[in-house]
Amino acid sequence: MLGNFSYYNPTKLYFGDESLKFLKDELKGYGPVVMLNYGSGSVKRNGIYDQVVAILKEAGKTIVENPGVMTNPTLEKLREGVKIARENNIDLILALGGGSVCDYSKAVAASVFYEGDYWDKFWLKQEQPDAGQKLLPVGCVLTMAGTGSEMNAGTVITDAEHTFKAGHVFDSRLMPKFSILNPKFTMTVPDNQMKAGIYDIMNHIMEQYFSDFDDNTSDYIAEGLMRSVITSSRIAVKNSQDYEARSNIMWTATWALNTLIGLGKKEDWMVHMIGHSVGAWTHAPHGYALASVSMAYYQRALENGLPKFARFAHNVWDIPTEGKTERELAEAGLEALKDWMLEIGLPLTISELGATADMIPGITDTTVIYPAGYLDLTKEDVAEILKESL
């Protein structure tokens, strides 16, 4: 490993089908007023909401509800949450739902005690909260596997008025204080959300993996995680109630983006940046937006990252090296990725999500360009990738 880094992850995890019972113990460490963030109401229909509320009441907490957190949380919804938190003197934010609810809760937690324009400071200027700023603590009860938001400090908020989706990774102060991961809760989400989450996991790993060429321990871990999610996904799409497969998917999601496998890496988040813009324009599930641009992006990255793509083919997909050039092996790996995506029912084009050619200039303009692993993209490159993804 050639990189220099420090590592700290303060999130406490409870995992398994009995994990919710530990919520009461965690609540003892916080004040009496809990803000409960959740989505459109599915947690009420499947009974998870009732279980959580019962524990909160048993712990003597005052519950301030904030329902309606959408798949792609908006700036308007963030402002609403900040207002609720300020008016009710919240002591703890509890996110009940998938990654979007967890992301949103961290965004509220960062913004409540900031007196200026938090959208401008945190998401447009990509700054961190000042050293002395108070931040609300966040806990998560996860119902969907995919984002890894339960053990990282990432947030994604959409400015719907300007069709602009912005992510920001806060420092470790905004990581959840605790997260409860019950794989059975993930069995309550529709299959399309499960599939979107599966690809989000895979893409998180790939965007850390496809950068650099040094012999990095992080890459060996990443290869194991990718093999795990591939194996479990094939089982889960045939039987979404398979506990072992769903538990492996949930655990892999956490380790895919809790900062561990990015240590010592350049990383490459351009599939996410392009996918964010596609999602803002089409309102597609996040994982579907990523899938729709991945093949065009990685086919382009292959040229400069040939040795790594060849390693990906052999170590992740078990493609034999004998009789193949490095390029042939690398291309076979991408073909295996494509076949797997089709096998589990993922979209391969942005047109499948409702995007049209006349949207490409807008999607391009709202794509944030970061330094990448094997590519230095321009806006023109982004437009070409989108055209190839139609």
N, C-alpha and C positions, 0 to 999 in steps of 0.2 A: 504494500500500500504506500502510495506516494503523498497522499494528502495530509494536511494537518487539521485537527478538529478537536472540539470538546463535545461531550455528550451528557445530557441531563434530561430525564423524562420523569416528571413528578406524578403522573397519573396512576392512581391505584385501580386495578382491574378486579372485577369479580366475574368469573366465567362459569357457565354451566346452567343446567335446568333448575337449579335451586338458588341461583345467584341473587334473585330479587329480595330474598329474605335479609340480605345484608344492608339493604337501603336504610332500614331503621337505625342501625348502628352508625352509619355515616351521618345521618341527619342530626345526631347529637352534637356534632361539632359546629353547627351553624345556628344563627338566630331564628326567631319565630316566623318570619315571613318568607314564604317560598313562592317564586314565580314559576308557574308550570306552563312551559311552552309545548305545543303539540300541533299536529297538522289538521287535516280536513275532517277528522272524526273517526277514522278507521280504528284508532286505538280504543274508542268507545264501543264500537260494534264488536270487536274481538275480545273485549273484557280486560285488556291490559290496563286501560285507564282506571277502571274500578279497583284493580289490585294496587296500583300506585297511590291513588287517592286514599284508600283505606290505610295504607302505611303512613302517609303524611298526617292523616287525622289522628291515628294512634300515637304518633310522635308529638302531637299537640301543635302542629304547624298551622298557621293561617295561609290558605292557598289563594294566590292571585292568578287566575287563569288567563292565558294568552293563546287562544286557539287560532287556527287558520294559517299556520306557517306553510307556505307553498313549496313545491318541489324546487323551484329556483327563487329563493327568498328575495323580495324586492326592497329597494331603498325605502319605499313608502311603508312597508311592513316593519322595517328596522326602526324607522322614526316612531311608529306606533308603539313598538315594544319599549323603546327608550323612554317614551312618555309615561307608559304604564309603570315601568320600574322606578322612575323618579317620583311619581305621585304616591307610590305605595311603600317607599323605604324598604326595598327588597334586600334580604340578607343572603339568599341563595337562588340561583337560576337552575331549575331542573328541566333538562331537555328530554322529552318523551317522544321518540320517533326515530327516523333515519338520519342520515348524514346532514341533510338540509336543516333539520331542526337543531342538530348539534352545532353546525356552522353558525346558524342564526343566533343561537344563544350566546356563543362566544362574541359575536359582533355586538350584541346588546351589552354584554358584560364590559366590553372595552369602551363603549360609547357613553354610558350613563353618567359618568363623572367627568367627562371631557366637556369643557365649557364652549369650545369653538365648534367649527364645522367638522364633525368626525368623518363624514364621507370624504371630504377633501384631504384631511390629514392621513387617515388610515388606508383608504382605498385608492385615491387618486395620486397622492404623493408617496404612498407606501412607507409612511413613517411609523415608528413604534410609539406607544404611550410613553409620556415623560416618566422619569424615574420615580417621581413622587406622586404620580396619579393613582388614585384608588381604583381598583378593578373588582367587579363582583365575581365571586366564585361560581363555577359551573359544574354541575354533575350531569351525567347522561344515563338514561335507560334506553338502550339501543333496540330498535325493532327491525332494522334493515342493515345488511352487511354490504359494504362497498367503499365508502369514502375514507375510512380510517379516522374520521373526525373525532371519534371517541378517545383517541390517544395522541392527538396532535393539536397544534394551535392555528390550524388553517380555517379560513372563512371565505365564502364566496357570496357576493351580493350583486343583484342586478338592478341597474338603473333603467327601469322599463320605459321611462319617458324618452331616453336617448338610445335605447336598445344596446346597452353596454353592460357587460357582465365582468365584474372585477373580483379577482381573488387577492387575498392578503394573508400571509403567514405571520402571525404575531410571535412574539418571543414566548419563552416557557411559562411566563406568568399567566397566559391565557389558556394553557392546557387544562382540560377538565381535571378537577381535583379527584374525581372518581368516576368510573363508568361501569355499568352493569350490563353484561353480555349474556343473554339467555338465547341460545340458538332456536329454541321453540318459538320465540317471538318473531323470528324472521320467516317462519313458515306461514305467517298470516298475510304477507304481502303478495300481490298478484305476481304471476310468473314473469311478466314483462319487466317488472321492477327488479325481480331477482336476477334476471339476465343482464339488465343494465348494470346492476351492482357487481356482477361477476366480471364484466369487462372493465369496469372502473378499477377493480382490484388489479387485473392483469396489466392494465395500462399504467397504473401507478408504478408497478414493478419495472416495466419496460422503460419508462422515462428516467428511471434512476440507473438502470442497467446499461442502456445504450449511450454511454459516454465514457471516454477514456479507454486505454488499452493496457493499463498496468495490471499486475496480478493482485487483485483486490478481494479480500475475504468477503466484502459486501456482495460481490457478484456470485460467489458460491451460495450464499444464503438466498439471494434473489432467484437463482436457478431452482433451488429446492421449493421455494414458495410458488414459482410459476408451475412447476410440475404438480404441486399439490392442488392448485386451483383448477388446472386442466382436468385432472382425474376426478375431483369432486364435482365439478360442473357437469361432467358427462353423466354422473349418477343423478344429480339434482334435477336436471332438465327432464329426466325420465320419471323420477319420483321425487317431487318437491318436498315430501314429508320424510325423507330419509335423514334421520337425525345426525348420523355420523358425517354425511356429506355436508349438511348445512352447518354443522359445528366447525368442520374444517374450513369451510368457506369463510365463516365469521372470524375465525382466529387468524386466517391468512390475511384478511382485509385489514386487521389491526396492525399486523407486522409489515404489511406492504407500505404503510405510510405513517409510521410513528417515528420517523427520522433515522431509524437504525441502518437500513440498507443504503441510505444516501451518504453515509459517512465516508469521507475521503473521495467523493465523486464530484464531477462537474454537474451532472444531472442535465436533463433535457426535457423541459415542460412545454414544448411548442405544440404537441398534439392537444394538450389541455388548453392552451391559449386559443388555438383555432377552434377547438371544440366548444369552449365557452361562448365564443361569438356565434357559432352555429346554433347553440342552445338558446341564446338570447333572441335570435331571429326566428327560430322554429318552435321554441318551447318544448323541445324534445327532452326526454330523460337524459341526464348528464352522460351516463355510460353509452347510450346510443349515439349521442353526438360525437363522443370520442371514437367509437367504432367506425363511424361514417367517414372519417378523414384519415384513419390510421394507415390503411394500405398505401395510399398515395404518398403520405409522408415518409413512411419507412422504406418504401421503394426508392425514394430520393436519397434518404440518409444512408442506404446500403452502400452507395458508391464510395463514400469516405470512411465508412465504418466496417468495411468488408470482414476483417478478422473477427470482430465481435459478432457479426451476424452469422458467420460460419460456426462460431462457438455456440451460439443460440440454437442453431439447427441441430447440432450434435448432442449438446448437453441437456436441452429442454425437450426436443422432439424425437430424440433417439434416431436421427437420420445417420446412416453409416457414412463414414468419410471415404471409404475405398471407392476408387474409380471416379471421383468427382474433383473438379477443380475447386478452389476456395470460393469462387463466384457461384458455381453451380450449387455448392453446399449452402451458401448463404441464401440464394434464391429459393432453394427447396425449403428452407426454414420459414421464409415468408409465406410460401405456398401452404405449408402446414398450418401456420397461424390463420390464414384465410379459410382453409377447410374447417378448422375448429370453430371459427366464428360463424360460418354457415351452419355447421352441425348443431350449435346451441341456439341458433335463431337470432343472430345479431344483424343489423343493417350494415351494408358495406358502402352505401352511397348517401350523400346528403339529400338527394332527391327522394329517397325513401322516407325522409323525415319531413318532407314538404318544402324543401329549399328549391328555388328556381334560379336560373341563370341570372336574372335581373337582380337577385339578392346579393350576388357575389361581391360587387363593389362595396356595399354596406357592411357585409360580413368582414371583408378585408380591412376596411377602415377602422373597425372596432376591435380588431385583433391586436393584442399587445404582443410585441416581439421581445423575447428574452434571448440572452446568449444560449446557444444550444450545444449539444454534444458533438455532433459531426457536421452540422450545417450552420451557416450564418445567413439567416433569411432576410430578405427584403419584402416589402409589401407586394412587389410583383411576384415573388416566389409564392407568397401566401395565396394570391389570386390564382396562380397556376395549379397549386395543390387543390384548391377548391374546385376548379374546372375539371381536374382529373378525378375528383370525388363525386361529380354529378351522376 
